[in-house]
Amino acid sequence: MGLLANIGKRMDRQAHLMGAMMKRLDVDIESVGLEGDGARLQSAARSCLLCRNSDVCERWLEGAGDTAPDFCRNSQLFALHRKS
């Protein structure tokens, strides 16, 4: 597999994990997107893309947690934008 294919695969995986984490934590994605005209969401996506805890994140998502785990770089942001 080529470099670009690997990068694309990584981006897809991380986007999936971030979306799943936001859904699990009941994050209001619209309010995150509005913060700083989208800059905050863009920064969160970059943090997720660069995260080295993907396997841990995947396992956490398979469990039953409903508060952001300590290893998540975006845990504070997600906590601030919970719907409930």
Phi, psi and omega in degrees: 000137182282168181302312181296323178295320178295319178297315179298319179296318179297316180297318178297316181297313182293322177297319178298313181297317180296315178298318179295321179295315180296322178293313181300321183272002179057049181277136176279094185297329179295318180291325176295317181296330180280337182292121179065033180053038177093351182296325181293318178293321178297317178295319179296320179296319177297317178301317179293317180300324182270357183295140179258011182252028184303315181294319178296318179299315180300315179294320179299318181294334177285343180273204187239022181291150178229010171237145184301133179288156182300329183286347184282122179295339183256013186301319180293317178298314180296322179295323180292336186245028176289141178290321184255000000 
